[in-house]
Amino acid sequence: YLRGPAPLPDGSDRHYFHDLLYMLSLVGEAKHHFPLAQPQVADLPLNYHWFAYAHEASASTISGVDTPVVFFRLAVPTICVVSVALLAVAGWRITGKYWVGALAAGLMFVVAELSVSPISGTLSNVVLVGVWLSHAQAYTWIVLFPLLALVCDRLAGADGPSGADR
């Protein structure tokens, strides 16, 4: 993913996935306008993909790092690192066993994302695809995993793993 197209075109033969430039325009919209609207259609409100791109826009504004660098290089790896930790903790909290959280994170971020597809520039045809192509999907994990742990903890009540076992 990080060896893919440069944040700014560099004349190489690597191409952008067609949706990424649309998503980058949403980050630019979020950086310069509020409330968000569709960048391609004047005054058409943006009703979805809101939080991920507003977060990337604010990261660019606060840090001073150019928007394409945040979008293409920093956002998804950061979200994934946080998501791995959150899923590991959620698995541990739900079951009361440390190894379950580590196994859940490994299964999700290694096995579940594998796809056999011919993509040029890779060492093999097995690549991680889904998470890198949808920033909004990856961003939902930051909310989903703690919510999953909370709901399971509340549903288990007194019958679930106790705090001492964790």
C-alpha positions as CSV (number, residue, x, y, z in Angstrom):
1,Y,0.0,0.0,0.0
2,L,2.7,2.5,0.9
3,R,4.7,1.7,-2.2
4,G,1.6,2.5,-4.4
5,P,1.1,5.7,-6.2
6,A,2.9,8.7,-4.8
7,P,0.7,11.3,-3.1
8,L,1.6,13.6,-6.0
9,P,2.0,12.1,-9.5
10,D,5.7,11.3,-10.1
11,G,5.6,10.0,-13.7
12,S,5.8,6.4,-12.7
13,D,3.5,3.7,-14.2
14,R,1.6,3.2,-10.9
15,H,-2.0,4.2,-11.1
16,Y,-4.5,5.3,-8.5
17,F,-7.5,3.2,-7.7
18,H,-10.3,5.3,-9.2
19,D,-12.3,5.9,-6.0
20,L,-9.3,7.2,-4.1
21,L,-9.3,10.5,-6.0
22,Y,-13.0,11.0,-5.2
23,M,-12.3,10.3,-1.5
24,L,-9.4,12.7,-1.6
25,S,-11.7,15.4,-2.9
26,L,-14.0,14.7,0.1
27,V,-11.0,15.4,2.4
28,G,-10.4,18.6,0.6
29,E,-14.0,19.6,0.9
30,A,-13.9,18.8,4.6
31,K,-10.7,20.9,5.0
32,H,-12.2,24.0,3.5
33,H,-16.0,23.9,4.0
34,F,-18.6,23.2,6.6
35,P,-21.1,21.7,6.4
36,L,-19.7,19.3,3.9
37,A,-21.2,19.1,0.4
38,Q,-20.5,17.0,-2.6
39,P,-17.3,18.5,-4.2
40,Q,-18.6,17.7,-7.7
41,V,-22.1,19.1,-7.3
42,A,-22.7,22.6,-5.9
43,D,-24.9,22.7,-2.8
44,L,-25.6,18.9,-2.7
45,P,-25.1,17.9,0.9
46,L,-22.7,15.1,1.8
47,N,-24.8,12.7,3.9
48,Y,-22.3,9.8,4.3
49,H,-18.6,9.2,4.6
50,W,-18.5,12.2,6.8
51,F,-16.4,11.3,9.8
52,A,-13.5,9.6,8.1
53,Y,-12.8,12.4,5.7
54,A,-13.4,15.2,8.3
55,H,-10.9,13.4,10.6
56,E,-8.3,13.3,7.8
57,A,-8.9,16.9,7.0
58,S,-8.5,18.0,10.6
59,A,-5.3,15.8,10.8
60,S,-3.9,17.7,7.8
61,T,-4.9,21.1,9.2
62,I,-3.6,20.5,12.7
63,S,-0.3,18.8,11.8
64,G,0.5,21.0,8.7
65,V,1.2,17.9,6.7
66,D,-0.2,18.1,3.1
67,T,-3.6,16.6,2.6
68,P,-2.5,14.0,0.0
69,V,0.3,12.7,2.3
70,V,-2.2,12.3,5.2
71,F,-4.7,10.6,2.8
72,F,-2.4,8.3,0.9
73,R,0.3,7.5,3.5
74,L,-0.7,8.2,7.1
75,A,-4.5,7.8,7.7
76,V,-5.1,4.1,6.9
77,P,-2.0,2.7,8.6
78,T,-2.8,4.7,11.7
79,I,-6.4,3.6,11.7
80,C,-5.3,0.0,11.3
81,V,-2.8,0.1,14.1
82,V,-5.5,1.5,16.5
83,S,-8.0,-1.0,15.2
84,V,-5.8,-4.0,15.8
85,A,-5.3,-2.9,19.4
86,L,-9.0,-2.2,19.9
87,L,-10.0,-5.6,18.4
88,A,-7.5,-7.4,20.6
89,V,-8.8,-5.7,23.7
90,A,-12.4,-6.3,22.6
91,G,-11.7,-10.0,22.1
92,W,-10.0,-10.2,25.5
93,R,-12.8,-8.3,27.3
94,I,-15.6,-10.4,25.7
95,T,-14.0,-13.8,26.5
96,G,-11.8,-13.0,29.4
97,K,-8.8,-14.7,27.6
98,Y,-5.9,-12.7,26.3
99,W,-5.1,-15.0,23.4
100,V,-8.6,-14.7,21.9
101,G,-8.1,-11.0,21.3
102,A,-4.7,-11.5,19.6
103,L,-6.2,-14.3,17.5
104,A,-9.2,-12.2,16.5
105,A,-7.0,-9.3,15.4
106,G,-4.7,-11.7,13.5
107,L,-7.6,-13.4,11.7
108,M,-9.2,-10.1,10.7
109,F,-6.2,-8.2,9.6
110,V,-4.3,-11.0,7.9
111,V,-6.7,-13.8,6.8
112,A,-9.9,-11.8,6.2
113,E,-8.3,-9.2,4.0
114,L,-6.4,-11.6,1.8
115,S,-7.5,-11.6,-1.8
116,V,-6.0,-13.5,-4.7
117,S,-6.1,-11.0,-7.5
118,P,-3.7,-10.0,-10.3
119,I,-2.4,-6.6,-9.2
120,S,0.8,-5.3,-10.9
121,G,3.7,-4.3,-8.7
122,T,3.2,-7.0,-6.1
123,L,5.5,-9.9,-5.3
124,S,2.6,-12.3,-5.6
125,N,-1.1,-12.2,-6.4
126,V,-2.1,-12.3,-2.7
127,V,-2.6,-8.8,-1.4
128,L,-4.5,-7.0,1.4
129,V,-7.1,-5.0,-0.5
130,G,-10.3,-4.0,1.3
131,V,-9.0,-1.9,4.1
132,W,-6.7,0.1,1.8
133,L,-9.5,1.0,-0.7
134,S,-12.1,2.3,1.8
135,H,-11.0,4.8,4.4
136,A,-14.6,5.1,5.7
137,Q,-14.8,1.3,6.2
138,A,-11.6,1.3,8.1
139,Y,-12.7,4.3,10.2
140,T,-15.8,2.5,11.4
141,W,-13.7,-0.1,13.2
142,I,-12.5,2.5,15.7
143,V,-16.2,2.9,16.8
144,L,-17.3,-0.7,16.1
145,F,-14.8,-2.6,18.2
146,P,-15.3,-0.7,21.5
147,L,-19.0,-0.8,20.9
148,L,-18.9,-4.6,20.4
149,A,-17.0,-5.0,23.7
150,L,-19.4,-2.8,25.5
151,V,-22.5,-4.5,24.2
152,C,-21.2,-8.0,24.9
153,D,-20.1,-6.9,28.4
154,R,-23.6,-5.5,29.1
155,L,-25.3,-8.6,27.7
156,A,-23.1,-10.9,29.7
157,G,-23.9,-9.0,32.9
158,A,-23.0,-11.0,36.0
159,D,-22.6,-14.3,34.0
160,G,-19.7,-13.0,31.9
161,P,-16.0,-13.0,32.7
162,S,-15.2,-11.1,35.9
163,G,-12.8,-8.2,36.0
164,A,-10.4,-10.3,38.1
165,D,-10.1,-12.9,35.3
166,R,-9.2,-10.4,32.7
